Amino acid sequence: MTKSKDDNPERTREHISEESMKDLLTKQLEIVGSGGAFVWAIFFLCVTPNILNGFHVSSYTLLGHLPEDQWCGLPDLDATNWTLAQRRHIAEGGLNSGGCTVWDWNYKHLGQMSYEAALNYTSHMSEINRPAEVSCKVKGSYEYADPESTFVSDWDLTCERSIQRTSAQVSISLGKFCGSFSFGILADKFGRKTSFTLGAVFFVVGSFFCTFSPWYSLFLAGRFALGAASSGLFYPAFTMIVENVCLKHRSWMSIAFSASYPIGMIILAIIGYLIQPWRHLQLALTIPSLLLVLNCYLMNESPRWLITNQRYDRVYKILFKQPSHYDIQPALAAPSDLVTDKKSLEPESGSSSLLEKLKNGPLKSIIELYANPNVRKLIFTSYFMFCVTSLSYYVTALNAANLSVSRYLYIVATGLVDIPSYLVPVIMLRFTGRRITTMFLFMWTGVSLLLVLSVPAGSTTWIVAFAMLGRFGISATYSVVTLYTAELYPTQIRNSALGTCSTFAHVGSISAPYVVDVLGALGWYIPTTICGCCVLVAGLLTLTLPETGTGKLSDKIDSVAAADAQAPVAQPEKPEKQ
């Protein structure tokens, strides 16, 4: 009897209303999202890509470092038996350009002399008429110590082209800027898995571009693709955890997700120490990205997104691991929906029809972000929080990099500082909630960075200590702000909100190098002071946001609470009896 029913599923199909089906699926999602294989599968499939993000976004420190030494190679002196030090003394003696310029001598004539004769000749001529200082490119070419360890030597990204070296890091930030905006909208429109898969494609292609590119422009394109892909992987993966895991596990899993990034940094430093040539290192970082194919194959679409988009059969199969045996009964049309006027039967004009298609299509998520006044108040506060957090995070990183320390030890130390900074909020979130935790961490970071002002310029140890304390605080803030923001917005626009917030975060990351280089040249304390003040303002603005850690996630725009509401978004969930 049972076998006959299974062989003829049409006979056993039941009719159910859409609301009842949605309630059934939501309750089942709450059950499977409270623990078990479903939760752990989501967690591991979403965490591993973030380790790869730690590889590539931080790899600039190892791939594009300035050479330990640089000088001007002069072909006219190659045939001499002079030592390198003697050649440099003749060409660069008395100059402090780091090999960028040389004296305008006739090196072909000097190459026919012994070193002693050439030294006497140049000394005598300098007393009579000092030669001009010209670019190394006029007389020869740049040469480097250990040239294979950095891409700077491949494309001579030094001296007058040194700003182009920085563009390798800016390309990553610009890619993240564009990717966070576009992939966020794609994830809301076409699904989390679709956006994740497209991000994985960008990641693999960009990695291979960076590894084998013979041209710097193609290398920058690869770095841009990696930046865009990091957003395409990060935000759909993080949203999958927030949407489908119960409140009990959501906090620590979201923090552990963020902590996977510094783990990638530590692994990067170890691989970089073992593999010195930059192309070999880039290849070693590219190979693990092929594992993303497995992630894309094993990952399911977000059940909560499927429910919101009325794809009930598919989400039923994911949650119950069997095809749905329900037929959705169509809702009866309301009387107000019936046509009562001939004008309503008339076709719309072309312009208004196109406008409606745009409003209900690609621009729907963006319009919904700003149309509702409550959501609009939340989103602009979130923009400022993300921008300031990102600016402070990268400023502390760039300031520390200027210290005379091993780049490998620096990356490891940064990762070691970041890991506990992600774990501390797990404890705080259990007792103080989202809003108070976020405000406290902002204040902690701001005070730490402003304390740098109290340290004398020569006390490097104390300056670094306060800077790392600020980094500890801002790293903790980053993880909490991402979780807090994801919970502030309903499912309909959650990824669009996170994506546009990330766009403003990358405004901060793009600005950070200029804050450090330009304003830092005016005063070493200016970058940390600016960040400290901005972070304190962000902490005060956090008080205008609602608490989200005590209730269910909202699905619709209309259910968003006002930012100044005193009550929580919803009553706490009661654990279901098994």
C-alpha positions in Angstrom: 0.0 0.0 0.0 2.8 2.4 1.0 4.8 1.5 -2.1 1.9 2.2 -4.3 1.5 5.7 -2.8 5.2 6.4 -3.3 5.1 5.3 -6.9 2.1 7.6 -7.5 2.8 10.8 -5.7 0.0 12.6 -7.5 -2.6 10.7 -5.6 -1.2 11.8 -2.2 -0.8 15.5 -3.0 -2.7 17.8 -0.6 -4.0 21.3 -1.1 -2.6 24.0 1.3 -2.9 27.8 1.5 0.2 29.9 0.8 0.3 31.2 4.4 0.0 27.7 5.8 2.8 26.5 3.6 5.0 29.5 4.6 4.3 28.8 8.3 5.2 25.1 7.8 8.5 25.9 6.1 9.4 28.6 8.6 8.8 26.4 11.5 10.9 23.6 9.9 13.7 26.1 9.2 13.7 27.0 12.9 14.0 23.4 13.8 16.8 22.4 11.4 18.5 25.8 12.0 18.9 25.1 15.7 21.7 22.5 15.1 22.7 19.4 13.4 24.2 18.6 9.9 22.2 21.4 8.2 23.8 24.1 10.4 27.3 22.7 10.3 27.2 22.3 6.5 26.2 25.9 6.1 28.9 27.0 8.5 31.9 25.2 6.9 30.8 25.9 3.3 30.6 29.6 4.1 33.8 29.9 6.3 36.3 28.3 3.9 36.0 31.1 1.2 36.7 33.7 3.8 40.0 32.1 4.6 40.9 32.6 0.9 39.9 36.2 1.2 42.5 36.5 3.9 45.1 35.1 1.5 44.6 37.5 -1.4 43.6 40.8 0.2 46.6 40.7 2.5 49.0 39.2 -0.1 50.0 42.7 -1.2 52.3 43.0 1.8 54.4 40.1 0.5 53.9 40.4 -3.2 54.4 44.1 -3.6 56.9 45.1 -0.9 59.7 47.6 -1.8 63.0 45.9 -2.5 65.5 45.8 0.3 68.0 47.7 -1.9 67.9 49.4 -5.3 70.4 51.0 -7.6 70.9 52.2 -11.2 72.5 49.7 -13.5 74.7 51.4 -16.1 75.5 49.3 -19.2 78.6 51.4 -20.0 80.2 50.2 -16.8 79.3 46.5 -17.2 82.6 45.7 -18.9 84.7 47.1 -16.1 86.2 45.1 -13.3 84.7 47.5 -10.7 82.7 46.2 -7.8 79.0 47.1 -7.4 79.9 49.5 -4.5 82.5 51.3 -6.7 80.0 51.7 -9.5 77.4 53.1 -7.2 79.9 55.5 -5.6 80.8 57.0 -9.0 77.2 57.2 -10.2 75.3 58.0 -7.0 77.9 59.3 -4.6 76.4 62.2 -2.6 72.8 61.6 -3.8 70.0 60.5 -1.5 67.5 59.3 -4.2 67.7 55.6 -3.4 69.0 54.7 -6.9 66.4 56.8 -8.7 68.9 59.4 -10.1 72.5 59.4 -11.1 75.1 62.0 -12.0 75.2 63.0 -15.6 78.7 61.7 -16.4 79.9 60.3 -19.7 80.0 56.7 -18.4 81.2 55.3 -21.7 84.4 57.4 -21.2 84.6 56.5 -17.5 84.3 52.8 -18.4 87.6 52.9 -20.2 89.4 54.0 -16.9 90.4 52.2 -13.8 88.2 52.9 -10.7 90.9 55.1 -9.1 91.4 57.1 -12.3 87.6 57.5 -12.7 87.3 58.6 -9.1 90.0 61.2 -9.4 88.5 62.4 -12.7 84.9 62.8 -11.3 86.2 64.5 -8.1 88.2 67.0 -10.1 85.4 67.7 -12.5 82.9 68.2 -9.7 85.0 71.0 -8.2 85.1 72.7 -11.6 81.5 72.2 -12.8 79.1 70.0 -10.8 77.2 67.7 -13.2 73.4 67.6 -13.4 71.3 65.0 -11.6 69.3 62.9 -14.1 66.9 60.0 -13.9 68.4 56.6 -13.9 66.3 55.8 -17.0 68.3 58.3 -19.0 71.6 56.4 -18.4 70.6 52.8 -17.6 67.9 50.8 -15.8 66.9 50.0 -12.2 68.4 46.9 -10.5 67.2 45.4 -7.3 68.3 43.1 -4.5 66.3 39.9 -4.6 64.2 41.0 -7.5 62.1 37.8 -7.7 60.5 38.4 -4.3 58.4 41.4 -5.5 56.4 42.4 -8.5 57.9 45.9 -8.2 61.0 44.6 -10.1 59.0 43.1 -12.9 57.4 46.4 -14.0 59.9 48.9 -12.4 57.2 50.3 -10.0 59.6 52.6 -8.2 60.8 56.2 -8.2 58.6 58.2 -10.6 56.3 55.1 -10.9 56.1 54.3 -7.2 52.5 55.5 -7.0 51.6 52.7 -9.5 52.7 50.1 -6.9 50.0 51.4 -4.6 47.4 50.9 -7.3 47.7 47.2 -6.8 46.1 47.6 -3.4 43.7 50.2 -4.6 42.5 47.8 -7.3 41.5 45.4 -4.6 39.6 48.1 -2.8 37.9 49.3 -6.0 36.9 45.8 -6.8 35.4 45.3 -3.4 33.7 48.7 -3.8 32.0 47.6 -7.0 31.5 44.0 -6.0 29.8 44.8 -2.7 27.2 46.9 -4.5 26.5 44.7 -7.5 26.8 41.3 -5.8 24.5 42.4 -3.0 21.8 43.3 -5.4 22.4 40.1 -7.4 22.0 38.1 -4.2 18.7 39.7 -3.4 17.4 39.4 -6.9 18.7 36.0 -8.0 19.6 34.2 -4.8 22.5 33.8 -2.4 24.0 30.8 -4.2 23.9 32.4 -7.6 25.8 35.4 -6.3 28.3 33.1 -4.5 28.9 31.0 -7.6 29.5 34.1 -9.7 31.9 35.4 -7.1 33.8 32.1 -7.1 34.2 32.4 -10.9 35.6 35.9 -10.5 37.9 34.7 -7.8 39.5 31.8 -9.8 39.9 33.9 -13.0 41.3 36.8 -11.1 43.8 34.6 -9.3 45.1 33.2 -12.6 45.4 36.6 -14.1 47.5 37.7 -11.1 49.7 34.6 -11.3 50.6 34.5 -15.0 50.1 38.1 -16.2 53.0 39.5 -18.3 51.5 43.0 -18.1 50.9 45.2 -15.1 47.5 46.3 -16.5 46.3 42.7 -16.6 47.7 42.1 -13.1 45.6 45.1 -11.9 42.6 43.6 -13.7 43.1 40.4 -11.8 43.4 42.2 -8.5 40.2 44.1 -9.3 38.5 40.8 -10.0 39.8 39.4 -6.7 38.4 42.4 -4.8 35.0 42.1 -6.5 35.0 38.3 -5.9 35.8 38.7 -2.2 32.5 40.7 -1.8 30.7 38.1 -4.0 31.8 35.4 -1.7 31.7 37.2 1.7 28.2 38.7 1.8 26.1 35.8 0.4 28.0 33.4 2.7 27.6 35.6 5.7 23.9 36.2 4.9 23.4 32.5 4.6 24.5 32.1 8.2 22.5 35.0 9.5 19.3 34.0 7.7 19.2 30.2 8.4 20.9 29.7 11.8 19.0 30.1 15.0 19.8 32.9 17.4 21.6 30.6 19.8 24.3 29.8 17.3 24.1 32.9 15.1 26.2 35.1 17.2 29.2 32.8 17.7 29.1 31.5 14.1 29.1 35.0 12.7 32.1 35.9 14.8 33.9 32.7 13.9 33.1 33.5 10.3 34.9 36.8 10.6 37.7 35.2 12.6 38.5 33.0 9.6 40.0 36.0 7.8 43.0 36.4 10.1 43.5 32.7 10.0 44.0 33.1 6.3 46.5 35.9 7.0 48.6 33.7 9.3 48.6 30.9 6.7 49.6 33.5 4.1 52.6 34.5 6.2 53.8 30.9 6.7 53.5 30.2 2.9 55.2 33.5 2.1 58.1 32.7 4.3 58.5 29.3 2.7 58.0 30.5 -0.9 59.9 33.6 -1.7 59.5 34.3 -5.5 56.3 36.3 -5.8 54.9 34.4 -8.8 55.4 31.1 -7.1 53.7 32.5 -4.0 50.8 33.8 -6.0 50.4 30.3 -7.6 50.4 28.7 -4.2 47.6 31.0 -3.2 45.7 30.4 -6.4 45.5 26.6 -6.2 43.3 26.4 -3.1 40.7 28.6 -4.9 39.9 25.7 -7.1 38.2 24.2 -4.0 35.4 26.8 -4.5 34.0 24.5 -7.2 33.2 22.0 -4.5 31.6 24.7 -2.3 29.3 25.8 -5.2 28.3 22.2 -5.9 27.5 21.3 -2.2 25.8 24.6 -1.2 22.1 24.9 -1.3 20.2 28.1 -1.9 19.2 30.0 1.3 15.8 28.5 2.5 14.7 31.9 3.9 15.4 33.6 0.6 13.4 30.9 -1.2 10.5 31.3 1.2 10.5 35.1 0.7 10.5 34.6 -3.1 7.7 32.0 -2.9 9.7 29.0 -4.2 8.1 26.6 -1.8 8.7 23.3 -3.6 12.4 23.9 -3.7 12.8 24.9 0.0 10.6 22.0 1.0 13.0 19.6 -0.6 16.0 21.2 1.1 14.4 21.2 4.6 12.5 17.9 4.5 14.9 16.1 2.1 12.0 14.9 -0.1 9.8 16.4 -2.8 6.8 18.4 -1.7 3.5 16.7 -1.8 1.5 20.0 -1.4 -0.3 22.1 -4.0 -0.6 25.8 -3.2 -4.1 27.0 -3.4 -4.3 30.4 -5.2 -5.6 33.2 -3.0 -8.9 34.6 -4.1 -8.7 38.1 -5.6 -9.9 40.9 -3.4 -12.9 42.9 -4.6 -10.7 45.9 -4.9 -8.5 44.0 -7.4 -11.4 43.5 -9.9 -11.5 45.8 -12.9 -14.2 48.4 -12.5 -13.1 51.0 -14.9 -12.4 50.9 -18.6 -9.3 53.0 -18.1 -7.6 50.3 -16.2 -7.9 48.1 -19.3 -6.1 50.6 -21.4 -2.4 49.7 -22.1 0.1 51.8 -20.2 2.3 54.2 -22.1 5.8 53.0 -23.1 7.7 55.4 -20.7 5.5 54.6 -17.7 5.7 50.8 -18.4 9.5 51.0 -18.6 9.6 53.0 -15.4 7.4 50.4 -13.6 9.7 47.6 -14.9 12.7 49.4 -13.5 11.0 50.0 -10.2 9.9 46.4 -9.8 13.1 45.0 -11.3 16.7 46.0 -10.9 16.0 49.1 -8.9 13.4 47.6 -6.5 15.9 46.8 -3.7 17.6 50.2 -4.0 14.3 52.1 -3.9 13.1 50.1 -0.9 16.3 51.1 1.0 15.4 54.8 0.8 11.6 55.0 0.4 10.8 54.0 4.0 11.8 56.7 6.4 12.6 54.2 9.2 14.8 52.2 6.9 16.4 55.4 5.5 17.4 56.5 9.0 19.0 53.1 9.7 20.8 52.9 6.4 22.6 56.3 6.6 23.7 55.6 10.2 25.0 52.2 9.0 26.9 53.8 6.1 28.8 56.1 8.5 29.5 53.2 10.8 30.9 51.0 8.0 33.0 53.8 6.5 34.6 54.8 9.8 35.2 51.2 10.8 36.9 50.3 7.5 39.0 53.6 7.5 40.3 52.9 11.0 41.0 49.3 10.3 43.2 50.0 7.3 44.8 53.1 8.8 46.0 51.1 11.8 47.3 48.4 9.4 49.2 50.9 7.2 50.7 52.8 10.2 52.0 49.6 11.7 53.5 48.5 8.4 55.8 51.5 8.4 57.7 50.1 11.4 61.0 48.4 10.9 59.8 44.9 11.5 59.8 41.7 9.4 56.8 41.7 7.1 56.2 38.0 7.9 56.2 38.6 11.6 54.0 41.6 11.1 51.3 39.7 9.2 51.4 36.9 11.8 51.1 39.4 14.7 48.2 41.2 13.0 46.4 37.9 12.6 47.1 36.9 16.2 45.7 40.3 17.4 42.6 40.0 15.2 41.6 36.4 16.3 40.9 37.3 20.0 39.3 40.5 18.9 36.7 38.5 17.1 36.2 36.1 20.1 35.7 38.8 22.7 32.4 40.1 21.3 30.9 36.5 21.5 30.9 36.9 25.3 29.8 40.5 25.3 26.9 39.8 22.9 25.5 37.2 25.3 25.2 39.7 28.1 24.9 43.2 26.7 23.2 42.8 23.3 24.1 44.2 19.9 23.7 47.9 20.5 25.6 48.3 23.8 28.4 46.0 22.5 28.8 48.0 19.3 28.9 51.3 21.2 31.4 50.0 23.8 33.8 48.7 21.1 33.6 52.0 19.2 34.4 53.9 22.3 37.3 51.6 23.2 38.8 52.0 19.8 38.4 55.7 19.7 40.0 56.2 23.2 42.9 53.8 22.3 43.7 55.7 19.1 43.5 59.1 20.7 45.9 57.9 23.5 48.6 57.9 20.8 48.6 61.7 21.2 49.9 61.4 24.7 53.0 59.4 23.7 56.2 61.1 22.7 57.2 60.7 19.0 60.3 58.6 19.9 58.5 56.0 22.1 57.9 53.5 19.3 57.0 50.7 21.6 54.2 52.6 23.3 52.9 54.0 20.0 52.7 50.5 18.5 51.1 49.2 21.7 48.3 51.8 21.6 47.9 51.4 17.8 47.5 47.6 18.2 45.1 48.1 21.0 43.1 50.3 18.6 43.3 47.6 16.0 42.1 45.0 18.4 39.1 47.2 19.1 38.3 48.0 15.5 38.6 44.4 14.4 36.1 43.4 17.2 33.9 46.3 16.1 34.0 45.1 12.4 32.6 41.7 13.2 29.8 43.0 15.5 28.8 45.8 13.1 28.4 43.3 10.2 26.2 41.1 12.4 24.2 44.0 13.8 23.6 45.5 10.3 22.5 42.2 8.9 19.9 41.9 11.6 18.6 45.5 11.3 17.1 44.9 7.8 14.4 42.5 6.6 15.1 39.6 4.2 13.7 41.5 1.2 16.5 44.1 1.3 19.1 42.5 3.7 21.7 41.8 1.0 21.2 45.1 -0.7 21.7 46.9 2.7 24.8 44.9 3.4 26.1 45.4 -0.1 25.6 49.2 -0.1 27.1 49.4 3.4 30.1 47.5 2.2 30.4 50.1 -0.6 30.8 52.8 2.0 33.2 50.6 3.9 35.4 50.5 0.8 35.3 54.3 0.5 37.0 54.2 3.9 39.5 51.5 2.8 40.4 53.4 -0.4 40.8 56.6 1.6 43.0 55.0 4.2 46.3 55.0 2.2 45.9 58.7 1.4 45.1 59.5 5.0 48.3 57.7 6.1 50.6 59.0 3.3 49.4 62.6 2.8 48.1 63.6 6.2 50.7 61.5 7.9 53.4 63.5 6.2 52.1 66.6 8.0 52.1 64.9 11.4 52.6 61.3 12.4 49.7 61.5 14.9 47.1 63.0 12.4 45.8 59.7 10.9 45.1 58.0 14.3 43.6 61.3 15.7 41.1 61.5 12.7 40.1 57.9 13.1 39.8 58.2 16.9 37.4 61.2 16.6 35.3 59.6 13.8 35.0 56.3 15.8 33.7 58.1 18.9 31.0 59.8 16.8 30.0 56.4 15.4 29.7 55.1 18.9 27.3 57.9 19.8 25.2 57.3 16.7 24.9 53.6 17.6 22.6 54.7 20.5 20.0 55.8 17.9 19.6 52.2 16.6 17.2 49.6 17.9 18.3 46.4 19.7 18.1 43.3 17.4 19.4 40.5 19.6 16.2 39.7 21.4 13.8 38.8 18.6 13.1 37.1 15.2 14.5 38.4 11.9 12.0 40.4 9.9 11.1 39.4 6.4 9.1 42.4 5.1 9.9 46.1 4.9 6.7 47.0 6.9 7.9 45.1 9.9 11.0 47.2 10.4 10.9 49.1 13.7 11.7 52.7 14.0 15.3 53.4 14.9 14.2 55.3 18.1 11.6 52.7 19.2 12.1 51.6 22.7 10.6 48.1 22.3 12.5 45.3 20.6 11.6 44.2 17.0 9.9 41.1 18.2 9.4 39.0 21.3 12.1 36.4 22.0 11.6 33.1 20.4 10.4 30.3 22.7 12.3 27.0 22.3 10.1 24.4 20.7 9.6 21.1 22.6 11.1 18.2 20.8 
